[in-house]
Amino acid sequence: MSSSHHHISHPDNFIPIILDIINQKYPKTIVLQGDLGAGKTTFVREFINQLDSDTIVASPTFTLMNIYHINDLTLHHFDLYRLGSVGEALEWGFEEFVRECDFSFVEWAERAWELIPTPYTLIELKHGATETERTLDISIIS
């Protein structure tokens, strides 16, 4: 498992990390962990804005999944916070959705760990000293 630690002062500083992911330095399944408001959806928004700044990115908290088609890429953004059970995820095809896209982002993956394909990129986001400051720990889990 390789890992790195980043301290950023503003979400715009996600960009170098995002570019590394786009350039396939990390696995295409990205698990985002962090407290509410830590920046999980903001990270996805910044990622998608690097591909197409006109795309509106919303949290899939109530829909469980948002699908984005940008250029020739398909991106799936999952928020499993309201997932009732692993069985529910299996019923709506989570495993297929997470594998059959160019990039998948999964928030609250602990609700269905056994369905997350390996290898995956784990990004742990934590609040910093200011409102916009964050620390990111990035690991590749095999």
ZAKOL-453951 format. One line per 5 residues: number of its first residue (from 1); their letters; for each residue x, y, z of N, C-alpha, C, O. Coordinates in Angstrom, 3 decimals, padded with zeros to 6 digits. Layout:
BEGIN
NUM) A) X,Y,Z,X,Y,Z,X,Y,Z,X,Y,Z | ...
***
This chain:
BEGIN
1) MSSSH) 000.847,-001.169,000.000,000.000,000.000,000.000,000.897,001.237,000.000,001.763,001.374,000.863 | 000.692,002.136,-000.963,001.413,003.400,-000.956,000.485,004.468,-000.400,-000.737,004.355,-000.498 | 001.079,005.513,000.188,000.246,006.556,000.762,000.964,007.896,000.680,002.185,007.961,000.534 | 000.170,008.972,000.779,000.717,010.320,000.807,-000.165,011.192,001.684,-001.335,010.883,001.910 | 000.404,012.278,002.175,-000.299,013.194,003.064,-000.235,014.586,002.448,000.831,015.023,002.013
6) HHISH) -001.369,015.287,002.407,-001.431,016.627,001.824,-002.145,017.563,002.784,-003.153,017.199,003.391 | -001.622,018.752,002.913,-002.256,019.800,003.716,-002.613,020.916,002.744,-001.731,021.502,002.117 | -003.907,021.213,002.617,-004.322,022.242,001.670,-005.088,023.342,002.384,-005.756,023.108,003.392 | -004.975,024.556,001.836,-005.624,025.698,002.466,-006.968,026.035,001.833,-007.750,026.791,002.409 | -007.244,025.484,000.657,-008.480,025.816,-000.055,-008.796,024.684,-001.030,-007.875,024.044,-001.535
11) PDNFI) -010.095,024.416,-001.311,-010.449,023.342,-002.247,-009.809,023.463,-003.630,-009.641,022.452,-004.311 | -009.448,024.677,-004.061,-008.746,024.819,-005.342,-007.436,024.039,-005.346,-006.935,023.649,-006.400 | -006.894,023.819,-004.162,-005.626,023.096,-004.065,-005.782,021.590,-004.207,-004.797,020.855,-004.136 | -007.020,021.121,-004.408,-007.249,019.707,-004.735,-006.708,019.385,-006.128,-006.464,018.219,-006.436 | -006.519,020.390,-006.966,-006.256,020.189,-008.385,-005.050,019.292,-008.673,-005.186,018.392,-009.502
16) PIILD) -003.880,019.470,-008.049,-002.771,018.549,-008.362,-003.098,017.083,-008.064,-002.684,016.190,-008.802 | -003.838,016.841,-006.986,-004.236,015.479,-006.632,-005.198,014.938,-007.686,-005.084,013.792,-008.122 | -006.140,015.777,-008.083,-007.120,015.393,-009.101,-006.424,015.051,-010.407,-006.767,014.061,-011.054 | -005.460,015.854,-010.794,-004.747,015.593,-012.050,-003.978,014.274,-011.987,-003.894,013.560,-012.986 | -003.420,013.949,-010.831,-002.750,012.647,-010.678,-003.740,011.499,-010.872,-003.399,010.489,-011.486
21) IINQK) -004.955,011.644,-010.357,-005.971,010.599,-010.514,-006.388,010.501,-011.979,-006.482,009.404,-012.530 | -006.638,011.647,-012.606,-007.027,011.650,-014.018,-005.945,010.992,-014.872,-006.245,010.266,-015.820 | -004.701,011.249,-014.531,-003.576,010.682,-015.283,-003.239,009.254,-014.859,-002.171,008.735,-015.184 | -004.154,008.633,-014.139,-004.109,007.212,-013.782,-002.936,006.828,-012.888,-002.395,005.728,-012.999 | -002.555,007.726,-012.016,-001.541,007.378,-011.023,-002.165,006.666,-009.828,-001.466,006.124,-008.971
26) YPKTI) -003.517,006.679,-009.789,-004.266,006.039,-008.712,-005.380,005.196,-009.325,-005.802,005.465,-010.449 | -005.865,004.177,-008.603,-007.004,003.395,-009.109,-008.239,004.270,-009.326,-008.429,005.284,-008.654 | -009.070,003.853,-010.277,-010.224,004.653,-010.700,-011.399,004.643,-009.723,-012.290,005.486,-009.833 | -011.420,003.724,-008.789,-012.443,003.751,-007.737,-011.865,004.551,-006.580,-010.832,004.195,-006.012 | -012.555,005.645,-006.239,-012.066,006.556,-005.210,-013.054,006.552,-004.050,-014.206,006.956,-004.203
31) VLQGD) -012.597,006.094,-002.897,-013.405,006.085,-001.677,-013.047,007.340,-000.899,-011.881,007.575,-000.580 | -014.059,008.144,-000.597,-013.872,009.394,000.129,-014.421,009.239,001.538,-015.599,008.938,001.728 | -013.551,009.449,002.526,-013.977,009.344,003.924,-013.743,010.664,004.625,-012.779,011.373,004.337 | -014.627,010.988,005.541,-014.483,012.203,006.334,-015.800,012.549,006.993,-016.862,012.077,006.588 | -015.713,013.371,008.003,-016.916,013.825,008.703,-017.807,014.617,007.757,-017.385,014.996,006.665
36) LGAGK) -019.036,014.865,008.180,-019.923,015.740,007.417,-019.235,017.092,007.238,-018.696,017.653,008.192 | -019.256,017.603,006.027,-018.647,018.896,005.747,-017.145,018.879,005.559,-016.526,019.937,005.442 | -016.546,017.697,005.526,-015.088,017.610,005.380,-014.620,017.900,003.959,-013.443,018.189,003.745 | -015.524,017.828,002.985,-015.137,018.157,001.617,-015.232,017.024,000.628,-014.641,017.096,-000.449 | -015.965,015.973,000.967,-016.070,014.820,000.062,-016.729,015.215,-001.261,-016.173,014.964,-002.330
41) TTFVR) -017.899,015.825,-001.193,-018.594,016.244,-002.415,-017.836,017.379,-003.096,-017.828,017.460,-004.325 | -017.207,018.246,-002.331,-016.396,019.318,-002.917,-015.261,018.736,-003.742,-014.945,019.248,-004.816 | -014.642,017.660,-003.242,-013.572,017.007,-004.001,-014.111,016.504,-005.341,-013.480,016.705,-006.378 | -015.268,015.854,-005.322,-015.866,015.341,-006.560,-016.191,016.506,-007.498,-015.937,016.427,-008.699 | -016.749,017.577,-006.954,-017.089,018.757,-007.759,-015.828,019.317,-008.431,-015.845,019.621,-009.624
46) EFINQ) -014.753,019.451,-007.682,-013.504,019.976,-008.251,-012.943,019.024,-009.308,-012.423,019.468,-010.332 | -013.048,017.723,-009.064,-012.588,016.724,-010.031,-013.355,016.896,-011.343,-012.752,017.002,-012.411 | -014.670,016.921,-011.256,-015.507,017.034,-012.456,-015.293,018.378,-013.143,-015.300,018.451,-014.372 | -015.102,019.436,-012.369,-014.849,020.743,-012.969,-013.527,020.801,-013.725,-013.363,021.633,-014.617 | -012.589,019.932,-013.383,-011.352,019.857,-014.160,-011.606,019.274,-015.541,-010.868,019.556,-016.485
51) LDSDT) -012.641,018.468,-015.659,-012.997,017.857,-016.937,-013.958,018.728,-017.732,-013.882,018.784,-018.959 | -014.869,019.413,-017.028,-015.880,020.253,-017.680,-016.404,021.247,-016.654,-017.157,020.877,-015.753 | -016.011,022.495,-016.788,-016.377,023.501,-015.782,-017.856,023.882,-015.827,-018.334,024.573,-014.926 | -018.584,023.452,-016.846,-020.008,023.784,-016.940,-020.923,022.759,-016.268,-022.120,023.002,-016.114 | -020.368,021.628,-015.872,-021.181,020.580,-015.256,-021.516,020.953,-013.816,-020.636,021.311,-013.034
56) IVASP) -022.793,020.864,-013.481,-023.236,021.131,-012.111,-023.177,019.820,-011.328,-023.763,018.815,-011.729 | -022.471,019.850,-010.223,-022.293,018.661,-009.396,-023.058,018.845,-008.098,-022.847,019.815,-007.370 | -023.949,017.905,-007.816,-024.745,017.943,-006.589,-024.460,016.687,-005.766,-024.039,015.660,-006.300 | -024.692,016.787,-004.488,-024.515,015.627,-003.619,-025.613,014.597,-003.899,-026.786,014.955,-004.013 | -025.239,013.329,-004.009,-026.249,012.283,-004.220,-026.820,011.724,-002.914,-027.220,010.561,-002.861
61) TFTLM) -026.858,012.541,-001.867,-027.311,012.071,-000.555,-028.666,011.386,-000.606,-028.855,010.348,000.028 | -029.610,011.945,-001.345,-030.956,011.377,-001.370,-031.192,010.447,-002.551,-032.121,009.640,-002.524 | -030.368,010.550,-003.581,-030.540,009.705,-004.768,-029.616,008.491,-004.748,-029.783,007.582,-005.561 | -028.663,008.458,-003.853,-027.622,007.438,-003.712,-026.562,007.490,-004.810,-025.409,007.137,-004.560 | -026.929,007.927,-006.032,-025.950,007.951,-007.115,-026.285,009.052,-008.113,-027.445,009.260,-008.468
66) NIYHI) -025.250,009.749,-008.554,-025.356,010.669,-009.682,-024.428,010.153,-010.779,-023.338,009.652,-010.503 | -024.872,010.281,-012.015,-024.078,009.850,-013.169,-023.745,011.080,-013.994,-024.609,011.910,-014.275 | -022.478,011.183,-014.378,-022.015,012.292,-015.205,-021.366,011.721,-016.461,-020.544,010.808,-016.393 | -021.750,012.274,-017.604,-021.131,011.924,-018.885,-020.411,013.172,-019.372,-021.035,014.177,-019.712 | -019.099,013.089,-019.397,-018.291,014.242,-019.788,-017.306,013.782,-020.855,-016.480,012.896,-020.636
71) NDLTL) -017.424,014.417,-022.020,-016.615,014.014,-023.167,-016.839,012.520,-023.391,-017.978,012.099,-023.593 | -015.795,011.721,-023.362,-015.939,010.273,-023.558,-015.919,009.519,-022.236,-015.800,008.294,-022.231 | -016.032,010.223,-021.119,-015.924,009.601,-019.797,-017.281,009.480,-019.120,-018.162,010.323,-019.290 | -017.423,008.411,-018.349,-018.591,008.239,-017.481,-018.084,008.202,-016.046,-017.179,007.438,-015.712 | -018.681,009.038,-015.207,-018.309,009.115,-013.795,-019.542,008.843,-012.948,-020.621,009.371,-013.218
76) HHFDL) -019.377,008.019,-011.927,-020.464,007.711,-011.001,-020.069,008.233,-009.622,-018.961,007.988,-009.146 | -020.986,008.949,-008.994,-020.756,009.507,-007.663,-021.811,008.922,-006.723,-023.006,009.172,-006.882 | -021.359,008.152,-005.754,-022.245,007.472,-004.804,-022.156,008.121,-003.427,-021.077,008.528,-002.996 | -023.267,008.214,-002.755,-023.307,008.591,-001.353,-024.145,007.524,-000.660,-025.369,007.509,-000.790 | -023.489,006.636,000.071,-024.162,005.486,000.669,-024.658,005.758,002.088,-025.047,004.831,002.798
81) YRLGS) -024.647,007.019,002.500,-025.049,007.365,003.865,-026.438,006.843,004.207,-026.657,006.360,005.317 | -027.367,006.931,003.281,-028.753,006.512,003.535,-029.046,005.084,003.066,-030.200,004.658,003.036 | -028.008,004.362,002.707,-028.189,002.977,002.262,-028.731,002.141,003.417,-028.199,002.182,004.526 | -029.786,001.387,003.150,-030.399,000.564,004.192,-029.600,-000.682,004.523,-029.518,-001.081,005.684 | -029.006,-001.305,003.499,-028.258,-002.545,003.721,-027.407,-002.834,002.495,-027.601,-002.244,001.432
86) VGEAL) -026.469,-003.744,002.661,-025.665,-004.194,001.526,-026.571,-004.844,000.487,-026.350,-004.698,-000.715 | -027.585,-005.558,000.952,-028.540,-006.185,000.037,-029.236,-005.164,-000.850,-029.475,-005.420,-002.030 | -029.559,-004.011,-000.284,-030.181,-002.942,-001.065,-029.232,-002.471,-002.171,-029.661,-002.235,-003.300 | -027.958,-002.336,-001.847,-026.967,-001.925,-002.857,-026.854,-002.969,-003.961,-026.722,-002.622,-005.134 | -026.905,-004.228,-003.594,-026.862,-005.301,-004.594,-028.082,-005.250,-005.503,-027.976,-005.475,-006.709
91) EWGFE) -029.243,-004.954,-004.920,-030.490,-004.909,-005.699,-030.459,-003.846,-006.781,-030.934,-004.085,-007.891 | -029.912,-002.677,-006.481,-029.902,-001.636,-007.510,-028.644,-001.643,-008.358,-028.438,-000.734,-009.162 | -027.791,-002.660,-008.191,-026.670,-002.862,-009.096,-025.412,-002.077,-008.789,-024.653,-001.747,-009.700 | -025.175,-001.768,-007.507,-024.004,-000.991,-007.113,-022.718,-001.570,-007.691,-021.894,-000.836,-008.236 | -022.545,-002.895,-007.573,-021.301,-003.519,-008.041,-021.049,-003.252,-009.517,-019.919,-002.966,-009.913
96) EFVRE) -022.082,-003.341,-010.324,-021.925,-003.093,-011.762,-021.641,-001.618,-012.017,-020.761,-001.283,-012.809 | -022.383,-000.734,-011.348,-022.185,000.699,-011.550,-020.769,001.129,-011.181,-020.157,001.927,-011.891 | -020.249,000.604,-010.078,-018.929,001.040,-009.616,-017.815,000.529,-010.535,-016.759,001.155,-010.634 | -018.041,-000.586,-011.196,-017.019,-001.156,-012.078,-017.126,-000.661,-013.515,-016.116,-000.568,-014.213 | -018.324,-000.347,-013.959,-018.558,-000.053,-015.369,-018.581,001.444,-015.650,-019.534,001.966,-016.229
101) CDFSF) -017.526,002.121,-015.234,-017.394,003.544,-015.511,-015.909,003.884,-015.535,-015.063,003.058,-015.194 | -015.612,005.098,-015.938,-014.210,005.514,-015.987,-013.691,005.895,-014.608,-012.542,005.606,-014.273 | -014.536,006.543,-013.807,-014.195,006.889,-012.428,-015.437,006.718,-011.566,-016.541,007.083,-011.973 | -015.251,006.161,-010.372,-016.355,006.102,-009.415,-015.878,006.689,-008.098,-014.767,006.419,-007.642 | -016.733,007.489,-007.503,-016.464,008.137,-006.221,-017.487,007.606,-005.234,-018.686,007.625,-005.511
106) VEWAE) -017.023,007.132,-004.085,-017.925,006.527,-003.112,-017.752,007.214,-001.760,-016.692,007.144,-001.137 | -018.819,007.879,-001.327,-018.859,008.455,000.015,-019.581,007.474,000.933,-020.518,006.804,000.500 | -019.164,007.379,002.185,-019.742,006.497,003.200,-019.656,005.029,002.761,-020.610,004.266,002.911 | -018.505,004.656,002.224,-018.291,003.290,001.724,-018.386,002.242,002.827,-018.628,001.068,002.546 | -018.198,002.651,004.069,-018.272,001.675,005.172,-019.630,001.004,005.254,-019.776,-000.020,005.922
111) RAWEL) -020.622,001.564,004.588,-021.957,000.948,004.558,-021.993,-000.274,003.645,-022.939,-001.061,003.694 | -020.963,-000.435,002.812,-020.931,-001.575,001.872,-019.495,-001.928,001.494,-019.198,-002.144,000.319 | -018.603,-001.987,002.483,-017.180,-002.269,002.212,-016.986,-003.488,001.325,-016.162,-003.481,000.411 | -017.753,-004.533,001.605,-017.529,-005.783,000.879,-017.822,-005.669,-000.619,-017.483,-006.575,-001.380 | -018.442,-004.579,-001.048,-018.761,-004.399,-002.466,-017.781,-003.476,-003.190,-017.891,-003.284,-004.401
116) IPTPY) -016.828,-002.905,-002.458,-015.856,-001.998,-003.068,-014.768,-002.838,-003.735,-014.102,-003.632,-003.070 | -014.583,-002.667,-005.055,-013.572,-003.461,-005.749,-012.148,-002.988,-005.425,-011.911,-001.794,-005.238 | -011.231,-003.911,-005.363,-009.826,-003.563,-005.159,-009.090,-003.703,-006.488,-009.463,-004.528,-007.322 | -008.064,-002.914,-006.682,-007.587,-001.871,-005.780,-008.475,-000.635,-005.863,-009.192,-000.423,-006.841 | -008.403,000.174,-004.806,-009.116,001.448,-004.822,-008.256,002.512,-004.152,-007.327,002.211,-003.402
121) TLIEL) -008.591,003.751,-004.444,-007.910,004.886,-003.833,-008.735,005.343,-002.647,-009.920,005.639,-002.796 | -008.135,005.404,-001.482,-008.795,005.882,-000.275,-008.310,007.296,000.002,-007.113,007.521,000.182 | -009.231,008.245,000.037,-008.899,009.634,000.372,-009.637,009.984,001.655,-010.866,010.040,001.689 | -008.865,010.216,002.703,-009.426,010.601,003.990,-009.271,012.115,004.145,-008.158,012.641,004.141 | -010.399,012.801,004.280,-010.397,014.254,004.413,-010.697,014.633,005.856,-011.597,014.074,006.484
126) KHGAT) -009.933,015.588,006.373,-010.146,016.062,007.741,-010.164,017.585,007.742,-009.464,018.232,006.962 | -010.981,018.145,008.636,-011.040,019.591,008.807,-009.690,020.103,009.298,-008.986,019.417,010.039 | -009.340,021.312,008.877,-008.122,021.958,009.345,-008.440,023.056,010.349,-009.522,023.088,010.935 | -007.492,023.941,010.534,-007.626,025.008,011.523,-008.588,026.106,011.086,-009.161,026.799,011.926 | -008.769,026.269,009.770,-009.691,027.292,009.272,-010.848,026.615,008.549,-010.843,025.400,008.356
131) ETERT) -011.840,027.408,008.152,-013.028,026.871,007.493,-012.695,026.168,006.167,-013.350,025.192,005.801 | -011.692,026.659,005.460,-011.366,026.076,004.149,-010.184,025.117,004.191,-009.904,024.452,003.193 | -009.507,025.029,005.281,-008.308,024.197,005.378,-008.671,022.720,005.560,-009.576,022.384,006.324 | -007.954,021.843,004.848,-008.183,020.399,004.946,-006.850,019.660,004.927,-005.854,020.158,004.402 | -006.851,018.468,005.508,-005.748,017.538,005.304,-006.310,016.341,004.573,-007.433,015.910,004.833
136) LDISI) -005.527,015.811,003.662,-005.931,014.647,002.889,-004.867,013.580,003.036,-003.682,013.838,002.823 | -005.284,012.403,003.395,-004.407,011.239,003.406,-004.881,010.335,002.281,-006.042,009.928,002.244 | -003.982,010.027,001.375,-004.330,009.232,000.207,-003.578,007.915,000.259,-002.357,007.899,000.419 | -004.301,006.807,000.124,-003.706,005.470,000.139,-004.279,004.658,-000.991,-005.430,004.841,-001.386 | -003.480,003.770,-001.502,-003.969,002.790,-002.478,-004.148,001.488,-001.713,-003.204,000.960,-001.125
141) IS) -005.382,000.977,-001.730,-005.717,-000.246,-001.019,-005.839,-001.371,-002.049,-006.614,-001.275,-003.001 | -005.065,-002.431,-001.845,-005.079,-003.555,-002.782,-005.846,-004.726,-002.198,-005.967,-005.768,-002.843
***
